[in-house]
Every structure is written in structure tokens, then in C-alpha cells.
Amino acid sequence: MNLRWEVRAGLAAVMLFATAAIAHAAMTPAQALSYVRASDLHLSPDGSKLAYVVSSYLWDAKPRIRILDLAGGSERELTPAGKSERSPQWSPDGARLAFLSNRSGTTEIYVVASGGEPSPLTARKFGVESFHWSPDGRAIAYLAKDDDASAEDEGPQVADRERDLAGLWRLDLASSQTRRLGAAGWRIDGFQWRGADQLLIAASDKPRVESFDDAVYRLSIVDGSVTLIATPPQPFDSLLVSPDGRSLAVRSTVTGGPLERDLLVGSADGGALKDVSVPPDLGILEVRWRGPSAIWVRVADGFHNRLFRLSPGSAPTPVNLTLSVGSFDVAPNGDLVFAGEDFDHLPEIYRRGADGKLRQLSHLQQGWDGVKLASTSIFRTRSFDGTPIEAALIKPADPSPGKAPLFLLVHGGPSSHFSAGYGWEAAWAQMLVSHGYQVLMVNPRGSDGYSEAFLKANRGDWGGGDFKDLMAVVDAVIARGEVDPERLGIGGWSYGGEMTAWAITQTRRFKVAIAGAPVFDQQAEFESENHSDGDEWYFGAPWDHPEVFARNSPASYIRKARTPTLILDGEDDRNNPVGQSRGLYRALKHYGVETQLVLYPDEGHSPRRRDYNIDMFERILDWCDRYLGAPASPESPP
């Protein structure tokens, strides 16, 4: 613990003794960020072992792979310190685990047998992007750039060169021979094996087109021929092939929405796709196909993620779990393993047997003994037009006398949603709550986890109905009489940062604002971001609809801003390019608004380094304390 936090904790202890108002110590940024998350769970074919990925700011959010023996409980971490490893995949016979690792510098495919040491299977100049075992285990197909492609960090950078596209390769494991497959010059976004001599690919033969235009094709391993199989509604992703090779599935959108959330299934030989999504009108997040007629899905249902089992001719079977589900997998005997969490429990991995009982398999969290998360209540209220809006309110367990300040935390997206659990945004919230704030997390129109109509309701209207939803819930909380309407704050990251920038141009009710990686000028962002197809769904193209982009840009109204605003971003952000943060900062300075811009070198849209994240949380807490009247910290970061 550094001196600053020793002093803060000392002051808190004095207040505790004097008033007996606070029963739990205030959470430091380091503590708030010391959680571990599990994802990408994969059971071995016989269900005896579990490979999964863990990530934490304790090690700069670099993914690591662990293998857990389910019978004996022993666990092995494969990843060397300071390295990143991901995408664990068991061989069809379960004898080996392949994964992607940068332990040699570039990201390559490695394989490890039980009890052995990992060895590389590839040595590509620019690394490997993704891979899959063949059904017979004799080959691996992978996606990688050609070795004569252009390096991204040296020499002139020519856009859209065909030779710079990643291509498909087949590695024969017996001979170690690699050969390039067909579809050269295509943009390949996903692929799966269908038997030993075919791949199904999600790809576009017009890679220069920056719009959703993928289709599903059959690629022959033998002669390289490519045949159109299906044209799912755009956008789509998560291409899967059934275990018997007869069917395919994709996540898509049957009503032309902005997000892949419906499950479509059809013949792998071609033909129409059928929507088998359940429950109806909720977004599907993840799919596992176990056996020709058994599909398991994870769906977003408001603040909770739930599991269902789909079988032809039968009603969908819900899996009743008390926790919200992250990644999951299914054993041959039907046992489930899943990453479970909620607002009261940090993430852990659990096993649900045939008897329905849960058994905790992991012990991911270290250093949390005695740390109690603040209680959270989930509620609904009606917005300006009667639309029901769901939100979560986190309150201190033992509040100080008087009305608390209220901080409105806005999620990213916009087609994302808050869910019950503990991640980066929840860490931000819990830290503030432990220092006496109430924190409000709202899923406004445009959020996933509700109906398709709700998801699409903010099309061309960012800062319209969604902002009114946020304010309606704020007013509902104020009406309870526990928070001070004169001490309101707002903040968020990405879309949450943009809504923050928008809010300070629409109202002066917020006394503090924290804009993380915001959008300031919609047209400038569209013209410089990595991928514009998502924004095009919401707004069209700026050269066709300049008035729509202007109407949805905080820049158009920035002259009205007066709220002290902290702006945070990664210096190499390409999602919402860093010029957006710089533009907001310059505009606020121009109009004499108190502001601070902090950029983190060598970081993208979501900074990963632990010390940078701790610095951000320290600045967030200091900024809130300074302008919302909470006890000031004894020192502030420079």
C-alpha cells in the first residue's frame, strides 16, 4: 500500500471510530482491480480435464491458460510470466491441447501433451490469428498472413493490399508440411472443418468493401474450389458445424439489427437457414453444439446471462442457476462447467452435475478475504415515453449521515449491457461505493439483453431517447430521498464516454464528468476508426447524411458545457481514435471549462497495464472527491 492510501485509510479509521458509520474499509484502486476472470472454457472430449483462459490486471490483462484435472483437482498453468496465451483447443482424441502463444515473440500455435512441455507447430513471420483441429486430428487449419506481407510498423503503409490479407493454411501434423488453401484475395472472418477434406468459411470476396458483406462458402481442401453455401442476414458471426457435419449454424439478426443475436441453423450443403433462437427475442451470446441434436446456448436476459438446451421437437430446457453465466462447456454426460458470478460474488468456475448441485472448481480470487462487495439492487422504472428501463443501484453497506452523492455509470457499446458480475466497470463502481457514493448502472434503449426492438431503438438517435432513459432513472433514484440531487456525477468508457460528453452539453445537473475513450465528432470518428460498418448501421454514411452525424455529435453542442471533465484514453486507440479525446479536451479548454486529459502510451481502446489502470482509478476517485464534496485525498497524481 502506498503512502497516499495509508493516509486515506488512517483518516477513514478515525472517522469510523468517531461516528461508527462505516463498517468496511474503503477499497483502494489496487484492490478493486485485483480480480481474476475466467473465459473460453473447453472440456476435454472425455470430460476429465478443463482448459480455460484467465485474465487479470494483476498481470497486465495478458491472457493465460490453465488446465484443471476435474477428478483430482490438480491444476497447471501453462503460460510463462509476461507472455500471452489464448484459444485452447483439445485434439479430437483429447491427448493434446493446442493453443496460441507469443512465448517465441510472434503468436504461434503450440501443442502440449499430458504432463509434457509445450512445443511450437508454426513459425510464421507475422504469427497466427486463429486455428482449428481437423475432425480426425491429423491436421490443423489456421489463418495467417503470408510471410511476404507488409510489416505494420515499418516502411510505407499501403491500404487494402491483397497480399496483406490473412489466408488459410493446412498443416499436416505427421509430415509437418504446410500448404496454402484456396480463397486467395478474400477476407476470411471465420472457418470450421467439415470432414477431413472441406472447410466452411465466413468470408467476403470484396475485402475492400467496408460493410457487412460476408457469406458462408465451402472450401475444398483437395482442389481449392469455393462454393457459396448460405447468405445469412448481416451481420453474422460464430460459424459452427454440427458434430456429424450435416448442419451449420451462425449467430445473425433476423430483423436487420446492429448485432448478431439470433441463432440460425441450416444444412451444410446449402439452403435456407431457420431461426431456432430461444427464449424468443433475447440475444444469444455463446453456442456449444454437443451431439447432432443438442445445442446449448447462453443468452443475455437483462442483468443475467442464462443457459438453455435446445433439442429438435422438444421445448427449450432452461438450466436453473443462481449465478449469471460467463463462458461454459458441456461434458459428454451432460455435466456443465461454467464461469459464474453476480453482484455479490466474484467470478469462479463451477460444475453442475446431473443432480443439479453446484461444486466450485476454481479458486481464482486471491487477496479478497474480508473484502465485502457492496449490495446491489436491480429494479425497473419507466422512461419519458413509458418504456420500462432496467437498472442496478449499488449503495454503501453503512452509509454516512446525510444524503450521498450519486454517480451515473454508463456502459460501452451502445449495443452492450451491464450484467451482474465483477469486471472493470463493476470495479469502478465498487470502489466509488466504498468511498461513500451511490452508483447507478442503467441499461438504456439500445442495450442488448432485451427485445430486438429495444436494441434498435437508438438508431440514428444517440443522445436522444437513450439519454432521456438515463435521466429518467436518475430522477427515480433521487425521488427515493437518499441521494443529493446537487451532487451528481457521470462517467463511462467508449459509448459510455460519449454519453458523458453528450450529457455535459445537455444539462448542468452533473457536477463532475469522466469521459473514457469518448466519441466527440461522429463524422471525424467514422472517417478514422478501424471499422466503420457498425456506425454505418446506426447513422448511414456521413457524406450522405451529414445532418445525422452532426445531430448525434457532442461537438455540435459543446459550447454549452460547463461540467469539470476528466478525459482518459489509450494513446494508440483505433476504435475511437485518440483525436476524439484530444478534440473534446481542446473544445472544453476553449470554452473555459475545467478539464484534464490523460493519455496512456502504447495502449489501445482499453488500457491493459496494471499501473495505468490503477492510475486511472486514482484519478477517477480524486476527480469525484474534488467536485462532489467527498473527503479530498491527501495527495493527487500529477
C-alpha positions in Angstrom: 0.0 0.0 0.0 1.4 3.4 -0.9 1.6 6.4 1.4 -1.5 8.0 -0.1 -3.7 5.0 0.7 -2.1 4.6 4.1 -3.1 8.2 4.9 -6.6 7.8 3.4 -7.1 4.5 5.4 -5.9 6.2 8.5 -8.4 9.1 8.1 -11.1 6.6 7.4 -10.3 4.7 10.6 -10.6 7.9 12.7 -14.0 8.6 11.1 -15.0 5.0 11.8 -14.1 5.3 15.5 -15.8 8.7 15.8 -19.1 8.0 14.1 -19.3 4.2 13.7 -20.9 5.0 10.3 -18.6 2.9 8.1 -18.2 -0.8 8.8 -16.0 -1.7 5.9 -12.6 -0.3 4.8 -12.6 1.9 1.7 -11.5 -0.1 -1.4 -8.2 1.1 -3.0 -7.8 1.1 -6.8 -5.3 -1.7 -6.5 -7.8 -3.8 -4.5 -10.6 -3.0 -6.9 -8.6 -4.1 -9.9 -7.1 -7.3 -8.4 -9.8 -9.6 -9.6 -9.3 -12.6 -12.0 -11.8 -13.5 -14.8 -12.1 -16.9 -16.5 -13.2 -17.4 -20.1 -13.0 -19.7 -23.1 -13.8 -22.9 -21.2 -13.1 -26.2 -23.0 -13.6 -29.6 -21.6 -11.5 -32.5 -23.0 -13.5 -34.9 -25.1 -13.9 -37.4 -22.2 -14.8 -34.6 -19.8 -11.9 -35.3 -17.4 -10.0 -32.1 -17.9 -10.8 -28.4 -18.3 -8.7 -25.9 -20.2 -9.6 -22.3 -19.8 -8.2 -18.8 -20.1 -7.7 -16.4 -17.1 -7.0 -12.7 -17.3 -6.3 -10.1 -14.7 -4.8 -6.7 -14.2 -2.5 -8.3 -11.7 -0.5 -9.3 -14.8 -1.4 -6.5 -17.2 -4.5 -8.3 -18.5 -2.4 -10.7 -20.6 -4.4 -13.9 -21.1 -3.1 -17.1 -19.5 -4.1 -20.8 -20.0 -4.7 -23.2 -17.1 -5.6 -26.9 -17.2 -7.7 -28.3 -14.4 -8.0 -32.1 -13.7 -11.6 -32.4 -12.6 -11.2 -35.7 -10.8 -8.1 -35.0 -8.7 -8.4 -31.2 -8.5 -4.8 -30.5 -9.6 -4.2 -27.6 -11.8 -1.4 -26.5 -14.1 -0.8 -23.0 -15.5 0.9 -23.3 -18.9 1.8 -19.7 -19.6 5.2 -18.3 -18.7 5.3 -15.0 -16.8 5.0 -12.0 -19.0 3.6 -13.9 -22.0 0.1 -14.1 -23.6 -1.7 -17.4 -24.4 -5.2 -18.0 -25.6 -7.6 -20.2 -27.7 -7.1 -23.6 -26.0 -8.4 -26.4 -28.2 -8.3 -30.2 -27.4 -7.3 -32.6 -30.1 -10.3 -34.9 -31.1 -8.8 -37.8 -29.1 -8.1 -35.5 -26.1 -4.4 -36.5 -25.9 -3.1 -33.0 -26.7 -4.0 -29.4 -26.2 -3.2 -26.8 -28.9 -3.3 -23.0 -28.2 -1.9 -19.7 -29.4 1.1 -18.3 -27.6 3.6 -15.4 -28.0 6.3 -17.1 -25.9 8.6 -17.1 -29.0 7.8 -13.5 -30.0 5.1 -13.8 -32.6 1.8 -15.5 -31.8 2.1 -19.2 -32.9 0.3 -22.5 -32.5 1.8 -24.6 -29.7 0.8 -28.1 -28.6 1.2 -29.9 -25.3 0.6 -33.5 -24.3 -0.5 -34.5 -20.8 2.4 -33.8 -18.4 4.7 -32.6 -21.2 6.1 -29.3 -22.2 4.6 -27.1 -25.0 6.3 -27.1 -28.4 5.6 -24.9 -31.4 3.8 -26.2 -34.5 4.2 -23.0 -36.6 6.8 -20.3 -37.1 5.0 -17.6 -39.2 6.7 -14.2 -39.7 3.5 -12.4 -38.7 2.1 -15.1 -36.4 -1.2 -17.0 -36.5 -4.6 -15.4 -36.0 -6.8 -18.5 -35.3 -6.8 -22.2 -35.9 -8.9 -25.4 -35.7 -8.1 -29.1 -35.5 -9.4 -31.4 -38.3 -12.0 -33.9 -37.1 -9.6 -36.8 -37.5 -6.8 -34.9 -35.6 -4.3 -35.3 -38.4 -4.2 -31.7 -39.5 -4.7 -28.2 -38.3 -6.1 -25.4 -40.4 -5.1 -21.9 -39.5 -5.4 -18.3 -40.6 -2.2 -16.3 -41.1 -0.7 -13.7 -43.3 1.8 -14.7 -45.9 5.4 -14.2 -44.9 5.9 -11.6 -47.7 3.1 -9.4 -46.4 4.0 -5.9 -45.3 5.0 -5.2 -41.8 2.7 -2.8 -40.0 5.5 -0.9 -38.2 8.0 -0.3 -41.0 8.1 1.3 -44.4 5.3 2.9 -46.4 1.8 1.6 -45.4 -0.3 0.9 -48.4 -4.0 0.3 -47.6 -6.0 -2.7 -48.8 -3.3 -4.7 -50.5 -4.4 -8.2 -51.3 -1.0 -9.7 -50.2 -1.6 -8.3 -46.7 -4.8 -10.3 -46.2 -4.6 -13.3 -43.9 -5.1 -16.6 -45.7 -6.0 -20.2 -44.8 -3.2 -22.8 -44.4 -3.3 -26.5 -43.8 -0.7 -28.1 -41.5 -0.2 -31.9 -41.8 0.9 -33.0 -38.3 2.6 -36.2 -39.4 4.8 -34.6 -42.1 4.9 -31.0 -40.7 4.1 -29.9 -44.3 2.1 -26.7 -44.7 0.3 -25.5 -47.8 -1.9 -22.6 -48.7 -5.5 -23.3 -49.3 -7.9 -21.5 -51.8 -9.9 -18.2 -51.4 -6.7 -16.1 -52.0 -7.5 -12.4 -52.0 -10.6 -12.9 -49.8 -11.2 -11.5 -46.4 -11.8 -14.6 -44.1 -13.5 -13.8 -40.8 -14.2 -17.4 -39.6 -13.9 -21.0 -40.6 -14.7 -24.5 -39.4 -13.8 -28.0 -40.7 -16.5 -30.2 -42.3 -15.0 -33.6 -42.6 -11.3 -34.0 -43.5 -11.4 -32.5 -47.0 -13.7 -29.4 -46.6 -13.8 -26.2 -44.7 -16.8 -23.9 -44.3 -15.7 -20.3 -44.3 -17.3 -17.0 -43.4 -15.7 -14.7 -45.9 -16.0 -11.9 -48.4 -14.7 -11.8 -52.0 -14.7 -8.0 -51.8 -12.3 -7.2 -49.0 -12.0 -3.5 -49.8 -15.7 -3.0 -49.1 -16.1 -1.6 -45.6 -19.6 -3.0 -44.8 -21.2 -6.2 -43.6 -20.9 -8.5 -46.8 -19.7 -11.9 -45.6 -21.4 -15.1 -46.8 -20.8 -18.8 -46.0 -18.8 -20.8 -48.5 -17.5 -24.4 -48.9 -13.7 -24.5 -49.5 -12.4 -27.7 -50.9 -9.1 -28.9 -49.3 -8.5 -31.0 -52.4 -8.7 -28.6 -55.3 -9.2 -25.2 -53.6 -12.6 -24.6 -55.2 -15.0 -22.2 -53.4 -18.8 -22.7 -53.4 -21.4 -20.4 -52.0 -23.5 -22.2 -49.3 -25.5 -19.6 -47.4 -26.1 -15.8 -47.2 -27.2 -15.2 -43.6 -28.7 -11.8 -42.7 -26.0 -9.2 -41.9 -24.1 -9.0 -39.6 -23.4 -12.6 -38.6 -20.6 -14.5 -36.8 -19.8 -17.6 -34.8 -19.9 -20.1 -37.7 -20.3 -23.6 -36.4 -20.6 -27.1 -37.9 -22.6 -29.8 -36.2 -20.6 -32.8 -34.9 -21.9 -35.0 -37.7 -21.0 -32.4 -40.4 -24.5 -32.3 -41.7 -25.6 -28.8 -40.4 -24.2 -25.4 -39.9 -25.1 -22.6 -37.5 -24.4 -18.9 -37.3 -25.4 -16.1 -35.0 -27.2 -13.5 -37.1 -30.0 -11.0 -36.9 -33.4 -11.9 -38.5 -34.7 -8.3 -38.3 -31.8 -6.4 -39.6 -30.4 -5.3 -36.3 -27.0 -4.0 -35.4 -25.8 -7.1 -33.5 -25.5 -10.8 -34.0 -28.0 -12.3 -31.5 -30.2 -14.8 -33.3 -29.2 -18.5 -33.8 -29.8 -19.7 -37.4 -29.3 -23.3 -38.4 -29.4 -25.0 -41.8 -27.9 -27.7 -44.0 -24.2 -27.6 -44.5 -24.9 -28.4 -48.2 -26.8 -25.2 -48.6 -30.4 -23.9 -48.5 -32.5 -21.8 -46.2 -31.5 -21.1 -42.6 -34.0 -21.4 -39.8 -34.2 -19.2 -36.7 -34.1 -21.5 -33.6 -33.4 -18.8 -31.1 -34.8 -19.3 -27.6 -36.0 -17.8 -25.5 -37.6 -15.6 -28.1 -36.3 -12.0 -28.6 -33.3 -12.3 -26.3 -29.7 -12.1 -27.5 -27.6 -15.3 -27.8 -24.1 -14.7 -26.6 -22.4 -18.2 -27.0 -23.2 -21.6 -28.5 -22.0 -25.1 -27.8 -23.0 -27.9 -30.2 -22.7 -31.2 -28.4 -24.1 -34.2 -30.5 -26.0 -33.8 -33.7 -29.2 -32.8 -31.9 -28.1 -31.0 -28.8 -27.3 -27.3 -28.9 -26.6 -25.3 -25.7 -26.9 -21.5 -25.7 -26.0 -18.7 -23.3 -28.4 -15.8 -23.6 -28.4 -12.2 -22.2 -31.6 -11.7 -20.2 -31.3 -8.2 -18.7 -28.7 -8.2 -16.0 -28.3 -12.0 -16.0 -26.8 -14.5 -18.5 -28.7 -17.8 -18.6 -28.3 -21.2 -20.3 -30.8 -23.2 -22.4 -30.6 -26.6 -24.0 -32.2 -26.9 -27.5 -33.4 -30.2 -29.0 -35.4 -30.8 -32.1 -39.1 -31.5 -31.4 -38.8 -30.5 -27.8 -39.4 -27.3 -25.8 -36.2 -25.5 -24.9 -34.9 -26.6 -21.5 -33.7 -23.8 -19.2 -30.8 -24.5 -16.9 -31.7 -23.1 -13.5 -28.6 -21.5 -12.0 -28.4 -18.9 -9.2 -25.4 -17.2 -10.8 -25.0 -15.3 -14.0 -23.1 -17.4 -16.6 -20.0 -16.4 -18.4 -18.2 -18.9 -20.6 -19.4 -22.5 -20.4 -18.9 -26.0 -21.8 -20.8 -29.3 -21.6 -19.4 -32.8 -20.9 -20.4 -35.9 -22.8 -22.5 -37.0 -19.7 -24.4 -33.6 -19.7 -22.5 -32.1 -16.8 -21.9 -28.4 -17.1 -18.9 -26.3 -16.3 -19.3 -22.5 -16.3 -17.8 -19.3 -15.0 -20.4 -17.9 -12.6 -20.7 -14.6 -10.9 -23.2 -11.9 -9.8 -23.0 -8.6 -8.0 -22.3 -10.4 -4.7 -19.8 -13.0 -5.9 -16.5 -12.6 -7.8 -16.0 -14.9 -10.8 -15.3 -18.6 -10.2 -15.7 -21.8 -12.2 -18.4 -24.2 -11.1 -19.6 -27.7 -12.1 -23.3 -28.6 -12.2 -23.8 -32.4 -12.1 -26.8 -34.4 -13.1 -28.3 -34.0 -9.6 -28.4 -30.2 -10.2 -25.9 -29.5 -7.4 -23.1 -27.0 -7.9 -19.5 -27.6 -6.9 -16.9 -24.8 -7.1 -13.9 -26.0 -9.1 -11.6 -22.9 -9.0 -10.1 -20.5 -6.5 -9.4 -17.7 -8.8 -9.5 -14.8 -6.4 -6.6 -14.2 -4.0 -6.4 -11.3 -1.5 -10.1 -10.8 -1.2 -10.6 -12.3 2.3 -12.5 -9.9 4.4 -13.5 -7.7 1.4 -17.3 -7.5 1.2 -18.8 -6.2 -2.0 -21.5 -3.6 -1.6 -25.1 -4.7 -2.0 -26.8 -4.1 -5.4 -30.5 -3.9 -6.1 -31.9 -4.4 -9.6 -35.1 -2.5 -10.4 -37.2 -1.2 -13.3 -38.7 2.2 -13.8 -40.5 3.8 -16.8 -38.8 6.4 -19.0 -40.3 9.5 -20.6 -42.4 7.6 -23.1 -43.4 4.7 -20.8 -40.7 2.3 -21.9 -39.5 0.1 -18.9 -35.8 0.6 -18.2 -33.8 -1.8 -16.0 -31.0 -0.6 -13.8 -28.9 -1.6 -10.8 -28.2 0.6 -7.8 -25.1 0.0 -5.6 -25.2 1.5 -2.2 -22.7 1.6 0.7 -23.4 -1.0 3.3 -23.1 1.5 6.1 -23.7 5.0 4.7 -22.5 8.2 6.3 -25.2 10.5 7.7 -26.9 12.7 5.2 -27.6 12.2 1.5 -24.9 10.5 -0.6 -23.5 11.7 -3.9 -24.8 9.7 -6.9 -22.6 8.7 -9.8 -24.2 7.5 -13.0 -22.0 4.9 -14.8 -22.8 4.4 -18.5 -21.9 1.1 -20.3 -20.0 0.9 -23.6 -21.4 -0.3 -26.8 -24.0 1.0 -27.4 -25.3 -2.5 -28.1 -23.7 -3.8 -24.9 -25.3 -4.1 -21.5 -24.5 -4.2 -17.8 -24.7 -7.7 -16.3 -24.5 -9.0 -12.8 -20.9 -9.7 -12.1 -17.5 -8.2 -11.5 -15.4 -6.7 -14.3 -13.7 -3.4 -15.0 -16.9 -1.3 -14.8 -18.1 -3.0 -11.6 -14.7 -2.5 -10.1 -15.0 1.3 -10.8 -18.5 1.2 -9.2 -17.5 -0.8 -6.1 -14.5 1.5 -5.5 -16.7 4.6 -5.5 -19.3 3.0 -3.4 -16.8 2.0 -0.7 -15.9 5.7 -0.5 -19.5 6.8 0.2 -21.0 7.2 -3.3 -24.1 5.5 -4.6 -23.5 4.2 -8.2 -26.2 3.8 -10.7 -25.8 1.4 -13.7 -28.5 1.7 -16.4 -29.3 -0.4 -19.5 -31.0 2.3 -21.7 -32.6 1.7 -25.0 -30.0 0.4 -27.5 -28.7 -2.1 -24.9 -28.6 -5.8 -25.6 -30.3 -8.3 -23.2 -33.8 -7.2 -24.1 -36.0 -7.3 -27.2 -34.8 -6.6 -30.7 -37.0 -3.5 -30.9 -35.3 -2.2 -27.7 -31.9 -2.9 -29.2 -32.7 -1.0 -32.3 -34.5 1.9 -30.6 -31.5 4.3 -30.6 -30.8 4.0 -34.4 -29.7 7.5 -35.5 -30.6 8.8 -32.1 -27.6 8.6 -29.8 -28.2 11.2 -27.1 -31.9 11.2 -27.7 -34.1 8.5 -26.2 -31.1 6.7 -24.6 -30.1 9.9 -22.7 -33.6 10.5 -21.6 -33.7 6.9 -20.3 -30.6 7.6 -18.2 -32.0 10.8 -16.8 -35.4 9.2 -16.0 -33.7 6.6 -13.9 -31.5 9.2 -12.2 -34.7 11.1 -11.3 -36.3 7.9 -10.0 -33.4 7.3 -7.7 -33.4 10.9 -6.5 -37.1 10.6 -5.7 -36.2 7.9 -3.1 -34.7 10.7 -1.0 -31.3 9.0 -0.3 -29.0 10.9 -2.7 -28.2 14.6 -3.0 -29.5 16.0 -6.4 -26.8 18.7 -6.2 -24.0 16.1 -6.1 -24.4 14.1 -9.3 -21.6 12.7 -11.4 -21.5 10.8 -14.7 -18.9 8.7 -16.4 -18.2 5.7 -18.7 -15.9 4.3 -21.3 -16.3 4.2 -25.1 -20.1 4.7 -25.7 -20.2 5.5 -22.0 -17.6 8.2 -22.5 -19.6 9.5 -25.5 -22.8 9.7 -23.4 -20.7 11.5 -20.8 -19.5 14.1 -23.4 -23.1 14.4 -24.6 -24.6 14.9 -21.1 -22.4 17.8 -20.3 -23.7 19.6 -23.4 -27.3 19.0 -22.5 -27.5 19.7 -18.7 -25.6 21.3 -15.9 -27.0 18.9 -13.3 -23.8 16.8 -13.3 -21.1 18.4 -11.2 -18.4 16.1 -12.4 -17.8 14.0 -15.6 -15.3 11.3 -16.5 -15.1 10.5 -20.3 -13.1 7.4 -21.1 -12.2 6.9 -24.8 -15.2 9.1 -26.0 -16.5 9.9 -29.4 -16.7 13.7 -29.8 -17.3 14.2 -33.5 -19.2 11.4 -35.2 -18.1 12.1 -38.7 -14.4 12.5 -37.8 -14.6 9.2 -35.9 -16.3 7.4 -38.8 -13.6 8.6 -41.2 -10.7 7.5 -39.0 -11.8 4.5 -36.9 -10.7 0.9 -37.6 -14.1 -0.4 -38.6 -17.0 1.9 -39.7 -19.6 -0.7 -40.6 -21.2 -0.7 -37.2 -21.6 3.0 -37.1 -22.9 2.9 -40.7 -25.8 0.8 -39.4 -26.7 3.5 -36.9 -26.1 6.6 -39.0 -25.5 5.8 -42.6 -22.5 7.4 -44.3 -21.6 11.0 -43.2 -21.2 12.2 -46.8 -24.9 11.2 -47.4 -26.3 12.2 -44.1 -24.1 14.9 -42.6 -27.0 16.3 -40.6 -27.5 13.0 -38.8 -23.8 12.8 -37.8 -23.9 16.5 -36.6 -27.1 15.9 -34.6 -25.5 12.9 -32.8 -22.2 14.6 -32.1 -21.3 16.2 -28.7 -19.1 18.5 -30.7 -22.2 20.3 -32.1 -23.3 21.4 -28.6 -20.0 21.7 -26.7 -20.3 25.5 -26.3 -23.0 24.7 -23.6 -20.7 22.6 -21.5 -19.7 23.8 -18.0 -19.0 20.5 -16.1 -15.4 19.7 -14.9 -14.4 16.8 -17.1 -11.6 14.2 -16.8 -10.7 12.6 -20.1 -8.9 9.3 -20.3 -7.7 7.2 -23.3 -5.1 5.0 -24.7 -2.7 6.9 -27.0 -3.0 4.2 -29.7 -6.8 3.9 -29.6 -8.0 3.0 -33.0 -11.6 2.1 -32.1 -12.5 5.7 -31.0 -9.3 7.3 -32.3 -7.4 9.4 -29.7 -8.1 12.5 -31.7 -11.7 12.3 -30.3 -10.3 12.7 -26.8 -8.0 15.5 -27.9 -10.8 17.3 -29.6 -13.1 17.2 -26.6 -10.2 18.4 -24.4 -9.4 21.3 -26.8 -13.0 22.3 -27.0 -13.5 22.4 -23.2 -10.3 24.4 -22.8 -11.6 26.8 -25.5 -14.7 27.5 -23.5 -13.0 27.8 -20.2 -14.3 24.5 -18.7 -12.1 22.8 -16.1 -10.7 19.7 -17.7 -7.8 17.3 -17.7 -6.6 14.9 -20.5 -4.6 11.8 -19.6 -3.3 9.5 -22.3 -1.6 6.2 -21.8 1.3 5.4 -24.1 1.3 2.1 -26.1 -2.3 1.4 -25.1 -5.3 1.0 -27.3 -9.0 1.4 -26.7 -8.9 -0.4 -23.3 -5.6 0.1 -21.5 -4.3 -3.1 -20.1 -1.2 -2.3 -17.9 -1.9 -2.6 -14.2 -0.1 0.6 -13.2 -2.1 2.6 -15.8 -5.4 1.2 -14.6 -4.5 2.0 -11.0 -3.6 5.5 -12.1 -6.9 5.9 -13.9 -8.9 4.7 -10.9 -6.9 7.1 -8.6 -7.7 10.0 -10.9 -11.3 9.0 -11.1 -11.7 8.9 -7.3 -9.8 12.2 -6.8 -11.8 13.9 -9.6 -15.1 12.8 -8.0 -14.0 13.7 -4.5 -12.9 17.1 -5.6 -16.1 18.2 -7.3 -18.7 16.2 -5.4 -17.7 17.2 -1.9 -16.4 13.9 -0.6 -13.3 14.0 1.6 -10.4 15.1 -0.5 -7.4 12.8 -0.9 -4.2 14.0 0.8 -2.4 14.0 -2.5 -3.3 13.7 -6.2 -1.4 12.1 -9.0 0.5 14.7 -11.0 
